Amino acid sequence: MQELVQPMQKSLEYEIVGESGPSHEKRFNAEVRVDGIVFGSGNATTKKDAEQEAAKDALSKYKESEFK
């Protein structure tokens, strides 16, 4: 995701937007934004994995829209 966005000089940020489940089975919801626009979301048992899922979601949608 970073390699795709960086040459375009766009800002890229990940944000944990929610948590669910009991403390021993916590799930995290993350979003990836390009210039403030949400391009993907992900859900996983760790923050890092949720961010990676969000990036995968955004990359899969890349062909459908333009970051430019």
mmCIF file as Biopython writes it, N, C-alpha, C and O atoms, coordinates in Angstrom:
data_model
#
loop_
_atom_site.group_PDB
_atom_site.id
_atom_site.type_symbol
_atom_site.label_atom_id
_atom_site.label_alt_id
_atom_site.label_comp_id
_atom_site.label_asym_id
_atom_site.label_entity_id
_atom_site.label_seq_id
_atom_site.pdbx_PDB_ins_code
_atom_site.Cartn_x
_atom_site.Cartn_y
_atom_site.Cartn_z
_atom_site.occupancy
_atom_site.B_iso_or_equiv
_atom_site.auth_seq_id
_atom_site.auth_asym_id
_atom_site.pdbx_PDB_model_num
ATOM 1   N N  . MET A ? 1  ? 0.837   -1.176  0.000   1.0 0.0 1  A 1 
ATOM 2   C CA . MET A ? 1  ? 0.000   0.000   0.000   1.0 0.0 1  A 1 
ATOM 3   C C  . MET A ? 1  ? 0.883   1.240   0.000   1.0 0.0 1  A 1 
ATOM 4   O O  . MET A ? 1  ? 0.653   2.174   -0.769  1.0 0.0 1  A 1 
ATOM 5   N N  . GLN A ? 2  ? 1.886   1.247   0.859   1.0 0.0 2  A 1 
ATOM 6   C CA . GLN A ? 2  ? 2.772   2.407   0.929   1.0 0.0 2  A 1 
ATOM 7   C C  . GLN A ? 2  ? 3.519   2.630   -0.381  1.0 0.0 2  A 1 
ATOM 8   O O  . GLN A ? 2  ? 3.683   3.767   -0.823  1.0 0.0 2  A 1 
ATOM 9   N N  . GLU A ? 3  ? 3.970   1.543   -1.000  1.0 0.0 3  A 1 
ATOM 10  C CA . GLU A ? 3  ? 4.687   1.668   -2.268  1.0 0.0 3  A 1 
ATOM 11  C C  . GLU A ? 3  ? 3.800   2.231   -3.364  1.0 0.0 3  A 1 
ATOM 12  O O  . GLU A ? 3  ? 4.281   2.925   -4.260  1.0 0.0 3  A 1 
ATOM 13  N N  . LEU A ? 4  ? 2.525   1.942   -3.299  1.0 0.0 4  A 1 
ATOM 14  C CA . LEU A ? 4  ? 1.584   2.423   -4.300  1.0 0.0 4  A 1 
ATOM 15  C C  . LEU A ? 4  ? 1.276   3.907   -4.106  1.0 0.0 4  A 1 
ATOM 16  O O  . LEU A ? 4  ? 1.202   4.661   -5.076  1.0 0.0 4  A 1 
ATOM 17  N N  . VAL A ? 5  ? 1.100   4.316   -2.868  1.0 0.0 5  A 1 
ATOM 18  C CA . VAL A ? 5  ? 0.655   5.673   -2.559  1.0 0.0 5  A 1 
ATOM 19  C C  . VAL A ? 5  ? 1.808   6.675   -2.514  1.0 0.0 5  A 1 
ATOM 20  O O  . VAL A ? 5  ? 1.631   7.831   -2.897  1.0 0.0 5  A 1 
ATOM 21  N N  . GLN A ? 6  ? 2.971   6.254   -2.058  1.0 0.0 6  A 1 
ATOM 22  C CA . GLN A ? 6  ? 4.091   7.167   -1.855  1.0 0.0 6  A 1 
ATOM 23  C C  . GLN A ? 6  ? 4.493   7.960   -3.108  1.0 0.0 6  A 1 
ATOM 24  O O  . GLN A ? 6  ? 4.689   9.171   -3.007  1.0 0.0 6  A 1 
ATOM 25  N N  . PRO A ? 7  ? 4.624   7.329   -4.285  1.0 0.0 7  A 1 
ATOM 26  C CA . PRO A ? 7  ? 5.001   8.112   -5.472  1.0 0.0 7  A 1 
ATOM 27  C C  . PRO A ? 7  ? 3.977   9.184   -5.851  1.0 0.0 7  A 1 
ATOM 28  O O  . PRO A ? 7  ? 4.321   10.163  -6.513  1.0 0.0 7  A 1 
ATOM 29  N N  . MET A ? 8  ? 2.742   9.005   -5.441  1.0 0.0 8  A 1 
ATOM 30  C CA . MET A ? 8  ? 1.687   9.972   -5.750  1.0 0.0 8  A 1 
ATOM 31  C C  . MET A ? 8  ? 1.651   11.124  -4.748  1.0 0.0 8  A 1 
ATOM 32  O O  . MET A ? 8  ? 0.848   12.047  -4.881  1.0 0.0 8  A 1 
ATOM 33  N N  . GLN A ? 9  ? 2.529   11.064  -3.740  1.0 0.0 9  A 1 
ATOM 34  C CA . GLN A ? 9  ? 2.605   12.076  -2.689  1.0 0.0 9  A 1 
ATOM 35  C C  . GLN A ? 9  ? 1.259   12.283  -1.994  1.0 0.0 9  A 1 
ATOM 36  O O  . GLN A ? 9  ? 0.843   13.410  -1.726  1.0 0.0 9  A 1 
ATOM 37  N N  . LYS A ? 10 ? 0.603   11.179  -1.717  1.0 0.0 10 A 1 
ATOM 38  C CA . LYS A ? 10 ? -0.659  11.193  -0.978  1.0 0.0 10 A 1 
ATOM 39  C C  . LYS A ? 10 ? -0.375  10.749  0.448   1.0 0.0 10 A 1 
ATOM 40  O O  . LYS A ? 10 ? 0.582   10.016  0.698   1.0 0.0 10 A 1 
ATOM 41  N N  . SER A ? 11 ? -1.198  11.189  1.372   1.0 0.0 11 A 1 
ATOM 42  C CA . SER A ? 11 ? -1.019  10.753  2.759   1.0 0.0 11 A 1 
ATOM 43  C C  . SER A ? 11 ? -1.714  9.411   2.955   1.0 0.0 11 A 1 
ATOM 44  O O  . SER A ? 11 ? -2.788  9.164   2.406   1.0 0.0 11 A 1 
ATOM 45  N N  . LEU A ? 12 ? -1.089  8.559   3.738   1.0 0.0 12 A 1 
ATOM 46  C CA . LEU A ? 12 ? -1.600  7.228   4.021   1.0 0.0 12 A 1 
ATOM 47  C C  . LEU A ? 12 ? -1.639  7.051   5.522   1.0 0.0 12 A 1 
ATOM 48  O O  . LEU A ? 12 ? -0.642  7.284   6.206   1.0 0.0 12 A 1 
ATOM 49  N N  . GLU A ? 13 ? -2.795  6.637   6.044   1.0 0.0 13 A 1 
ATOM 50  C CA . GLU A ? 13 ? -2.877  6.412   7.481   1.0 0.0 13 A 1 
ATOM 51  C C  . GLU A ? 13 ? -3.770  5.222   7.778   1.0 0.0 13 A 1 
ATOM 52  O O  . GLU A ? 13 ? -4.740  4.943   7.073   1.0 0.0 13 A 1 
ATOM 53  N N  . TYR A ? 14 ? -3.408  4.539   8.840   1.0 0.0 14 A 1 
ATOM 54  C CA . TYR A ? 14 ? -4.196  3.423   9.356   1.0 0.0 14 A 1 
ATOM 55  C C  . TYR A ? 14 ? -4.764  3.852   10.693  1.0 0.0 14 A 1 
ATOM 56  O O  . TYR A ? 14 ? -4.098  4.538   11.468  1.0 0.0 14 A 1 
ATOM 57  N N  . GLU A ? 15 ? -5.992  3.450   10.962  1.0 0.0 15 A 1 
ATOM 58  C CA . GLU A ? 15 ? -6.604  3.790   12.244  1.0 0.0 15 A 1 
ATOM 59  C C  . GLU A ? 15 ? -7.406  2.598   12.758  1.0 0.0 15 A 1 
ATOM 60  O O  . GLU A ? 15 ? -8.165  1.975   12.015  1.0 0.0 15 A 1 
ATOM 61  N N  . ILE A ? 16 ? -7.226  2.294   14.030  1.0 0.0 16 A 1 
ATOM 62  C CA . ILE A ? 16 ? -8.050  1.290   14.688  1.0 0.0 16 A 1 
ATOM 63  C C  . ILE A ? 16 ? -9.347  2.004   15.056  1.0 0.0 16 A 1 
ATOM 64  O O  . ILE A ? 16 ? -9.341  2.936   15.861  1.0 0.0 16 A 1 
ATOM 65  N N  . VAL A ? 17 ? -10.452 1.568   14.471  1.0 0.0 17 A 1 
ATOM 66  C CA . VAL A ? 17 ? -11.723 2.263   14.652  1.0 0.0 17 A 1 
ATOM 67  C C  . VAL A ? 17 ? -12.674 1.533   15.588  1.0 0.0 17 A 1 
ATOM 68  O O  . VAL A ? 17 ? -13.756 2.035   15.893  1.0 0.0 17 A 1 
ATOM 69  N N  . GLY A ? 18 ? -12.275 0.345   16.047  1.0 0.0 18 A 1 
ATOM 70  C CA . GLY A ? 18 ? -13.144 -0.362  16.970  1.0 0.0 18 A 1 
ATOM 71  C C  . GLY A ? 18 ? -12.506 -1.623  17.513  1.0 0.0 18 A 1 
ATOM 72  O O  . GLY A ? 18 ? -11.566 -2.177  16.943  1.0 0.0 18 A 1 
ATOM 73  N N  . GLU A ? 19 ? -13.050 -2.051  18.628  1.0 0.0 19 A 1 
ATOM 74  C CA . GLU A ? 19 ? -12.645 -3.298  19.262  1.0 0.0 19 A 1 
ATOM 75  C C  . GLU A ? 19 ? -13.917 -4.016  19.685  1.0 0.0 19 A 1 
ATOM 76  O O  . GLU A ? 19 ? -14.920 -3.385  20.020  1.0 0.0 19 A 1 
ATOM 77  N N  . SER A ? 20 ? -13.862 -5.341  19.665  1.0 0.0 20 A 1 
ATOM 78  C CA . SER A ? 20 ? -15.020 -6.100  20.117  1.0 0.0 20 A 1 
ATOM 79  C C  . SER A ? 20 ? -14.553 -7.395  20.776  1.0 0.0 20 A 1 
ATOM 80  O O  . SER A ? 20 ? -13.415 -7.828  20.597  1.0 0.0 20 A 1 
ATOM 81  N N  . GLY A ? 21 ? -15.439 -7.987  21.524  1.0 0.0 21 A 1 
ATOM 82  C CA . GLY A ? 21 ? -15.154 -9.253  22.161  1.0 0.0 21 A 1 
ATOM 83  C C  . GLY A ? 21 ? -14.552 -9.103  23.544  1.0 0.0 21 A 1 
ATOM 84  O O  . GLY A ? 21 ? -14.120 -8.018  23.933  1.0 0.0 21 A 1 
ATOM 85  N N  . PRO A ? 22 ? -14.528 -10.208 24.285  1.0 0.0 22 A 1 
ATOM 86  C CA . PRO A ? 22 ? -13.934 -10.188 25.621  1.0 0.0 22 A 1 
ATOM 87  C C  . PRO A ? 22 ? -12.417 -10.020 25.531  1.0 0.0 22 A 1 
ATOM 88  O O  . PRO A ? 22 ? -11.827 -10.247 24.475  1.0 0.0 22 A 1 
ATOM 89  N N  . SER A ? 23 ? -11.798 -9.628  26.624  1.0 0.0 23 A 1 
ATOM 90  C CA . SER A ? 23 ? -10.373 -9.310  26.615  1.0 0.0 23 A 1 
ATOM 91  C C  . SER A ? 23 ? -9.497  -10.475 26.152  1.0 0.0 23 A 1 
ATOM 92  O O  . SER A ? 23 ? -8.433  -10.243 25.578  1.0 0.0 23 A 1 
ATOM 93  N N  . HIS A ? 24 ? -9.909  -11.700 26.383  1.0 0.0 24 A 1 
ATOM 94  C CA . HIS A ? 24 ? -9.100  -12.844 25.959  1.0 0.0 24 A 1 
ATOM 95  C C  . HIS A ? 24 ? -9.353  -13.256 24.507  1.0 0.0 24 A 1 
ATOM 96  O O  . HIS A ? 24 ? -8.651  -14.120 23.981  1.0 0.0 24 A 1 
ATOM 97  N N  . GLU A ? 25 ? -10.352 -12.646 23.853  1.0 0.0 25 A 1 
ATOM 98  C CA . GLU A ? 25 ? -10.651 -12.914 22.438  1.0 0.0 25 A 1 
ATOM 99  C C  . GLU A ? 25 ? -10.950 -11.619 21.696  1.0 0.0 25 A 1 
ATOM 100 O O  . GLU A ? 25 ? -11.890 -11.554 20.904  1.0 0.0 25 A 1 
ATOM 101 N N  . LYS A ? 26 ? -10.162 -10.603 21.948  1.0 0.0 26 A 1 
ATOM 102 C CA . LYS A ? 26 ? -10.375 -9.273  21.368  1.0 0.0 26 A 1 
ATOM 103 C C  . LYS A ? 26 ? -10.212 -9.305  19.855  1.0 0.0 26 A 1 
ATOM 104 O O  . LYS A ? 26 ? -9.334  -9.991  19.332  1.0 0.0 26 A 1 
ATOM 105 N N  . ARG A ? 27 ? -11.064 -8.558  19.155  1.0 0.0 27 A 1 
ATOM 106 C CA . ARG A ? 27 ? -10.952 -8.356  17.714  1.0 0.0 27 A 1 
ATOM 107 C C  . ARG A ? 27 ? -10.864 -6.863  17.454  1.0 0.0 27 A 1 
ATOM 108 O O  . ARG A ? 27 ? -11.539 -6.065  18.104  1.0 0.0 27 A 1 
ATOM 109 N N  . PHE A ? 28 ? -10.031 -6.498  16.503  1.0 0.0 28 A 1 
ATOM 110 C CA . PHE A ? 28 ? -9.799  -5.096  16.176  1.0 0.0 28 A 1 
ATOM 111 C C  . PHE A ? 28 ? -10.286 -4.801  14.767  1.0 0.0 28 A 1 
ATOM 112 O O  . PHE A ? 28 ? -10.125 -5.614  13.856  1.0 0.0 28 A 1 
ATOM 113 N N  . ASN A ? 29 ? -10.885 -3.624  14.600  1.0 0.0 29 A 1 
ATOM 114 C CA . ASN A ? 29 ? -11.342 -3.149  13.296  1.0 0.0 29 A 1 
ATOM 115 C C  . ASN A ? 29 ? -10.455 -1.979  12.890  1.0 0.0 29 A 1 
ATOM 116 O O  . ASN A ? 29 ? -10.279 -1.031  13.655  1.0 0.0 29 A 1 
ATOM 117 N N  . ALA A ? 30 ? -9.899  -2.048  11.689  1.0 0.0 30 A 1 
ATOM 118 C CA . ALA A ? 30 ? -9.003  -1.000  11.207  1.0 0.0 30 A 1 
ATOM 119 C C  . ALA A ? 30 ? -9.488  -0.468  9.869   1.0 0.0 30 A 1 
ATOM 120 O O  . ALA A ? 30 ? -10.173 -1.157  9.113   1.0 0.0 30 A 1 
ATOM 121 N N  . GLU A ? 31 ? -9.116  0.772   9.600   1.0 0.0 31 A 1 
ATOM 122 C CA . GLU A ? 31 ? -9.375  1.399   8.293   1.0 0.0 31 A 1 
ATOM 123 C C  . GLU A ? 31 ? -8.067  1.949   7.754   1.0 0.0 31 A 1 
ATOM 124 O O  . GLU A ? 31 ? -7.200  2.375   8.516   1.0 0.0 31 A 1 
ATOM 125 N N  . VAL A ? 32 ? -7.932  1.936   6.451   1.0 0.0 32 A 1 
ATOM 126 C CA . VAL A ? 32 ? -6.811  2.588   5.784   1.0 0.0 32 A 1 
ATOM 127 C C  . VAL A ? 32 ? -7.390  3.743   4.976   1.0 0.0 32 A 1 
ATOM 128 O O  . VAL A ? 32 ? -8.380  3.593   4.259   1.0 0.0 32 A 1 
ATOM 129 N N  . ARG A ? 33 ? -6.740  4.908   5.113   1.0 0.0 33 A 1 
ATOM 130 C CA . ARG A ? 33 ? -7.211  6.111   4.420   1.0 0.0 33 A 1 
ATOM 131 C C  . ARG A ? 33 ? -6.101  6.691   3.553   1.0 0.0 33 A 1 
ATOM 132 O O  . ARG A ? 33 ? -4.929  6.704   3.931   1.0 0.0 33 A 1 
ATOM 133 N N  . VAL A ? 34 ? -6.500  7.163   2.394   1.0 0.0 34 A 1 
ATOM 134 C CA . VAL A ? 34 ? -5.606  7.876   1.492   1.0 0.0 34 A 1 
ATOM 135 C C  . VAL A ? 34 ? -6.163  9.283   1.362   1.0 0.0 34 A 1 
ATOM 136 O O  . VAL A ? 34 ? -7.279  9.479   0.881   1.0 0.0 34 A 1 
ATOM 137 N N  . ASP A ? 35 ? -5.385  10.252  1.792   1.0 0.0 35 A 1 
ATOM 138 C CA . ASP A ? 35 ? -5.830  11.652  1.822   1.0 0.0 35 A 1 
ATOM 139 C C  . ASP A ? 35 ? -7.180  11.797  2.517   1.0 0.0 35 A 1 
ATOM 140 O O  . ASP A ? 35 ? -8.035  12.565  2.076   1.0 0.0 35 A 1 
ATOM 141 N N  . GLY A ? 36 ? -7.362  11.053  3.607   1.0 0.0 36 A 1 
ATOM 142 C CA . GLY A ? 36 ? -8.565  11.167  4.417   1.0 0.0 36 A 1 
ATOM 143 C C  . GLY A ? 36 ? -9.758  10.362  3.939   1.0 0.0 36 A 1 
ATOM 144 O O  . GLY A ? 36 ? -10.795 10.346  4.602   1.0 0.0 36 A 1 
ATOM 145 N N  . ILE A ? 37 ? -9.632  9.692   2.798   1.0 0.0 37 A 1 
ATOM 146 C CA . ILE A ? 37 ? -10.737 8.906   2.252   1.0 0.0 37 A 1 
ATOM 147 C C  . ILE A ? 37 ? -10.499 7.434   2.585   1.0 0.0 37 A 1 
ATOM 148 O O  . ILE A ? 37 ? -9.414  6.906   2.338   1.0 0.0 37 A 1 
ATOM 149 N N  . VAL A ? 38 ? -11.512 6.776   3.144   1.0 0.0 38 A 1 
ATOM 150 C CA . VAL A ? 38 ? -11.383 5.367   3.503   1.0 0.0 38 A 1 
ATOM 151 C C  . VAL A ? 38 ? -11.367 4.523   2.231   1.0 0.0 38 A 1 
ATOM 152 O O  . VAL A ? 38 ? -12.291 4.589   1.419   1.0 0.0 38 A 1 
ATOM 153 N N  . PHE A ? 39 ? -10.303 3.725   2.064   1.0 0.0 39 A 1 
ATOM 154 C CA . PHE A ? 39 ? -10.177 2.855   0.906   1.0 0.0 39 A 1 
ATOM 155 C C  . PHE A ? 39 ? -10.263 1.389   1.261   1.0 0.0 39 A 1 
ATOM 156 O O  . PHE A ? 39 ? -10.417 0.551   0.372   1.0 0.0 39 A 1 
ATOM 157 N N  . GLY A ? 40 ? -10.167 1.051   2.556   1.0 0.0 40 A 1 
ATOM 158 C CA . GLY A ? 40 ? -10.256 -0.342  2.937   1.0 0.0 40 A 1 
ATOM 159 C C  . GLY A ? 40 ? -10.462 -0.506  4.421   1.0 0.0 40 A 1 
ATOM 160 O O  . GLY A ? 40 ? -10.166 0.395   5.206   1.0 0.0 40 A 1 
ATOM 161 N N  . SER A ? 41 ? -10.973 -1.667  4.804   1.0 0.0 41 A 1 
ATOM 162 C CA . SER A ? 41 ? -11.160 -1.963  6.220   1.0 0.0 41 A 1 
ATOM 163 C C  . SER A ? 41 ? -10.801 -3.419  6.466   1.0 0.0 41 A 1 
ATOM 164 O O  . SER A ? 41 ? -10.847 -4.251  5.560   1.0 0.0 41 A 1 
ATOM 165 N N  . GLY A ? 42 ? -10.441 -3.708  7.711   1.0 0.0 42 A 1 
ATOM 166 C CA . GLY A ? 42 ? -10.061 -5.061  8.069   1.0 0.0 42 A 1 
ATOM 167 C C  . GLY A ? 42 ? -10.399 -5.369  9.508   1.0 0.0 42 A 1 
ATOM 168 O O  . GLY A ? 42 ? -10.581 -4.467  10.326  1.0 0.0 42 A 1 
ATOM 169 N N  . ASN A ? 43 ? -10.480 -6.647  9.808   1.0 0.0 43 A 1 
ATOM 170 C CA . ASN A ? 43 ? -10.842 -7.119  11.136  1.0 0.0 43 A 1 
ATOM 171 C C  . ASN A ? 43 ? -9.950  -8.307  11.455  1.0 0.0 43 A 1 
ATOM 172 O O  . ASN A ? 43 ? -9.826  -9.226  10.645  1.0 0.0 43 A 1 
ATOM 173 N N  . ALA A ? 44 ? -9.316  -8.298  12.649  1.0 0.0 44 A 1 
ATOM 174 C CA . ALA A ? 44 ? -8.433  -9.399  13.035  1.0 0.0 44 A 1 
ATOM 175 C C  . ALA A ? 44 ? -8.219  -9.388  14.541  1.0 0.0 44 A 1 
ATOM 176 O O  . ALA A ? 44 ? -8.703  -8.504  15.247  1.0 0.0 44 A 1 
ATOM 177 N N  . THR A ? 45 ? -7.486  -10.387 15.018  1.0 0.0 45 A 1 
ATOM 178 C CA . THR A ? 45 ? -7.260  -10.529 16.458  1.0 0.0 45 A 1 
ATOM 179 C C  . THR A ? 45 ? -6.108  -9.676  16.972  1.0 0.0 45 A 1 
ATOM 180 O O  . THR A ? 45 ? -5.937  -9.549  18.185  1.0 0.0 45 A 1 
ATOM 181 N N  . THR A ? 46 ? -5.311  -9.086  16.077  1.0 0.0 46 A 1 
ATOM 182 C CA . THR A ? 46 ? -4.278  -8.137  16.497  1.0 0.0 46 A 1 
ATOM 183 C C  . THR A ? 46 ? -4.436  -6.854  15.694  1.0 0.0 46 A 1 
ATOM 184 O O  . THR A ? 46 ? -4.998  -6.864  14.598  1.0 0.0 46 A 1 
ATOM 185 N N  . LYS A ? 47 ? -3.939  -5.754  16.241  1.0 0.0 47 A 1 
ATOM 186 C CA . LYS A ? 47 ? -4.027  -4.469  15.534  1.0 0.0 47 A 1 
ATOM 187 C C  . LYS A ? 47 ? -3.261  -4.526  14.220  1.0 0.0 47 A 1 
ATOM 188 O O  . LYS A ? 47 ? -3.741  -4.051  13.191  1.0 0.0 47 A 1 
ATOM 189 N N  . LYS A ? 48 ? -2.061  -5.112  14.261  1.0 0.0 48 A 1 
ATOM 190 C CA . LYS A ? 48 ? -1.246  -5.202  13.057  1.0 0.0 48 A 1 
ATOM 191 C C  . LYS A ? 48 ? -1.948  -6.009  11.967  1.0 0.0 48 A 1 
ATOM 192 O O  . LYS A ? 48 ? -1.968  -5.601  10.806  1.0 0.0 48 A 1 
ATOM 193 N N  . ASP A ? 49 ? -2.518  -7.141  12.337  1.0 0.0 49 A 1 
ATOM 194 C CA . ASP A ? 49 ? -3.225  -7.963  11.345  1.0 0.0 49 A 1 
ATOM 195 C C  . ASP A ? 49 ? -4.459  -7.251  10.800  1.0 0.0 49 A 1 
ATOM 196 O O  . ASP A ? 49 ? -4.776  -7.385  9.618   1.0 0.0 49 A 1 
ATOM 197 N N  . ALA A ? 50 ? -5.152  -6.500  11.640  1.0 0.0 50 A 1 
ATOM 198 C CA . ALA A ? 50 ? -6.318  -5.736  11.179  1.0 0.0 50 A 1 
ATOM 199 C C  . ALA A ? 50 ? -5.887  -4.680  10.166  1.0 0.0 50 A 1 
ATOM 200 O O  . ALA A ? 50 ? -6.574  -4.464  9.168   1.0 0.0 50 A 1 
ATOM 201 N N  . GLU A ? 51 ? -4.750  -4.017  10.414  1.0 0.0 51 A 1 
ATOM 202 C CA . GLU A ? 51 ? -4.233  -3.027  9.477   1.0 0.0 51 A 1 
ATOM 203 C C  . GLU A ? 51 ? -3.832  -3.685  8.162   1.0 0.0 51 A 1 
ATOM 204 O O  . GLU A ? 51 ? -4.069  -3.129  7.089   1.0 0.0 51 A 1 
ATOM 205 N N  . GLN A ? 52 ? -3.220  -4.875  8.244   1.0 0.0 52 A 1 
ATOM 206 C CA . GLN A ? 52 ? -2.839  -5.589  7.027   1.0 0.0 52 A 1 
ATOM 207 C C  . GLN A ? 52 ? -4.072  -6.016  6.229   1.0 0.0 52 A 1 
ATOM 208 O O  . GLN A ? 52 ? -4.069  -5.958  4.999   1.0 0.0 52 A 1 
ATOM 209 N N  . GLU A ? 53 ? -5.114  -6.440  6.921   1.0 0.0 53 A 1 
ATOM 210 C CA . GLU A ? 53 ? -6.359  -6.806  6.240   1.0 0.0 53 A 1 
ATOM 211 C C  . GLU A ? 53 ? -6.978  -5.582  5.562   1.0 0.0 53 A 1 
ATOM 212 O O  . GLU A ? 53 ? -7.524  -5.687  4.464   1.0 0.0 53 A 1 
ATOM 213 N N  . ALA A ? 54 ? -6.892  -4.424  6.219   1.0 0.0 54 A 1 
ATOM 214 C CA . ALA A ? 54 ? -7.405  -3.189  5.627   1.0 0.0 54 A 1 
ATOM 215 C C  . ALA A ? 54 ? -6.624  -2.845  4.362   1.0 0.0 54 A 1 
ATOM 216 O O  . ALA A ? 54 ? -7.210  -2.429  3.362   1.0 0.0 54 A 1 
ATOM 217 N N  . ALA A ? 55 ? -5.305  -3.017  4.405   1.0 0.0 55 A 1 
ATOM 218 C CA . ALA A ? 55 ? -4.474  -2.745  3.225   1.0 0.0 55 A 1 
ATOM 219 C C  . ALA A ? 55 ? -4.821  -3.701  2.087   1.0 0.0 55 A 1 
ATOM 220 O O  . ALA A ? 55 ? -4.908  -3.281  0.933   1.0 0.0 55 A 1 
ATOM 221 N N  . LYS A ? 56 ? -5.020  -4.986  2.401   1.0 0.0 56 A 1 
ATOM 222 C CA . LYS A ? 56 ? -5.405  -5.958  1.375   1.0 0.0 56 A 1 
ATOM 223 C C  . LYS A ? 56 ? -6.743  -5.584  0.749   1.0 0.0 56 A 1 
ATOM 224 O O  . LYS A ? 56 ? -6.919  -5.683  -0.465  1.0 0.0 56 A 1 
ATOM 225 N N  . ASP A ? 57 ? -7.678  -5.155  1.581   1.0 0.0 57 A 1 
ATOM 226 C CA . ASP A ? 57 ? -8.990  -4.741  1.093   1.0 0.0 57 A 1 
ATOM 227 C C  . ASP A ? 57 ? -8.854  -3.552  0.148   1.0 0.0 57 A 1 
ATOM 228 O O  . ASP A ? 57 ? -9.474  -3.516  -0.914  1.0 0.0 57 A 1 
ATOM 229 N N  . ALA A ? 58 ? -8.038  -2.583  0.545   1.0 0.0 58 A 1 
ATOM 230 C CA . ALA A ? 58 ? -7.841  -1.393  -0.292  1.0 0.0 58 A 1 
ATOM 231 C C  . ALA A ? 58 ? -7.183  -1.759  -1.615  1.0 0.0 58 A 1 
ATOM 232 O O  . ALA A ? 58 ? -7.571  -1.243  -2.663  1.0 0.0 58 A 1 
ATOM 233 N N  . LEU A ? 59 ? -6.196  -2.639  -1.577  1.0 0.0 59 A 1 
ATOM 234 C CA . LEU A ? 59 ? -5.518  -3.035  -2.814  1.0 0.0 59 A 1 
ATOM 235 C C  . LEU A ? 59 ? -6.453  -3.791  -3.749  1.0 0.0 59 A 1 
ATOM 236 O O  . LEU A ? 59 ? -6.367  -3.644  -4.968  1.0 0.0 59 A 1 
ATOM 237 N N  . SER A ? 60 ? -7.342  -4.595  -3.185  1.0 0.0 60 A 1 
ATOM 238 C CA . SER A ? 60 ? -8.288  -5.326  -4.030  1.0 0.0 60 A 1 
ATOM 239 C C  . SER A ? 60 ? -9.290  -4.382  -4.697  1.0 0.0 60 A 1 
ATOM 240 O O  . SER A ? 60 ? -9.818  -4.684  -5.768  1.0 0.0 60 A 1 
ATOM 241 N N  . LYS A ? 61 ? -9.547  -3.244  -4.062  1.0 0.0 61 A 1 
ATOM 242 C CA . LYS A ? 61 ? -10.470 -2.257  -4.629  1.0 0.0 61 A 1 
ATOM 243 C C  . LYS A ? 61 ? -9.772  -1.266  -5.552  1.0 0.0 61 A 1 
ATOM 244 O O  . LYS A ? 61 ? -10.433 -0.479  -6.230  1.0 0.0 61 A 1 
ATOM 245 N N  . TYR A ? 62 ? -8.438  -1.300  -5.584  1.0 0.0 62 A 1 
ATOM 246 C CA . TYR A ? 62 ? -7.667  -0.316  -6.349  1.0 0.0 62 A 1 
ATOM 247 C C  . TYR A ? 62 ? -8.064  -0.291  -7.816  1.0 0.0 62 A 1 
ATOM 248 O O  . TYR A ? 62 ? -8.157  0.785   -8.407  1.0 0.0 62 A 1 
ATOM 249 N N  . LYS A ? 63 ? -8.296  -1.440  -8.409  1.0 0.0 63 A 1 
ATOM 250 C CA . LYS A ? 63 ? -8.658  -1.495  -9.825  1.0 0.0 63 A 1 
ATOM 251 C C  . LYS A ? 63 ? -9.999  -0.856  -10.115 1.0 0.0 63 A 1 
ATOM 252 O O  . LYS A ? 63 ? -10.271 -0.438  -11.240 1.0 0.0 63 A 1 
ATOM 253 N N  . GLU A ? 64 ? -10.840 -0.784  -9.087  1.0 0.0 64 A 1 
ATOM 254 C CA . GLU A ? 64 ? -12.182 -0.216  -9.267  1.0 0.0 64 A 1 
ATOM 255 C C  . GLU A ? 64 ? -12.206 1.310   -9.149  1.0 0.0 64 A 1 
ATOM 256 O O  . GLU A ? 64 ? -13.131 1.964   -9.631  1.0 0.0 64 A 1 
ATOM 257 N N  . SER A ? 65 ? -11.179 1.867   -8.505  1.0 0.0 65 A 1 
ATOM 258 C CA . SER A ? 65 ? -11.158 3.323   -8.323  1.0 0.0 65 A 1 
ATOM 259 C C  . SER A ? 65 ? -9.734  3.830   -8.454  1.0 0.0 65 A 1 
ATOM 260 O O  . SER A ? 65 ? -8.800  3.042   -8.599  1.0 0.0 65 A 1 
ATOM 261 N N  . GLU A ? 66 ? -9.572  5.108   -8.404  1.0 0.0 66 A 1 
ATOM 262 C CA . GLU A ? 66 ? -8.261  5.730   -8.563  1.0 0.0 66 A 1 
ATOM 263 C C  . GLU A ? 66 ? -7.903  6.494   -7.305  1.0 0.0 66 A 1 
ATOM 264 O O  . GLU A ? 66 ? -8.752  7.175   -6.729  1.0 0.0 66 A 1 
ATOM 265 N N  . PHE A ? 67 ? -6.657  6.389   -6.871  1.0 0.0 67 A 1 
ATOM 266 C CA . PHE A ? 67 ? -6.149  7.204   -5.772  1.0 0.0 67 A 1 
ATOM 267 C C  . PHE A ? 67 ? -5.696  8.570   -6.296  1.0 0.0 67 A 1 
ATOM 268 O O  . PHE A ? 67 ? -5.486  9.491   -5.507  1.0 0.0 67 A 1 
ATOM 269 N N  . LYS A ? 68 ? -5.547  8.707   -7.589  1.0 0.0 68 A 1 
ATOM 270 C CA . LYS A ? 68 ? -4.977  9.912   -8.199  1.0 0.0 68 A 1 
ATOM 271 C C  . LYS A ? 68 ? -5.881  11.110  -8.084  1.0 0.0 68 A 1 
ATOM 272 O O  . LYS A ? 68 ? -5.533  12.194  -8.552  1.0 0.0 68 A 1 
#
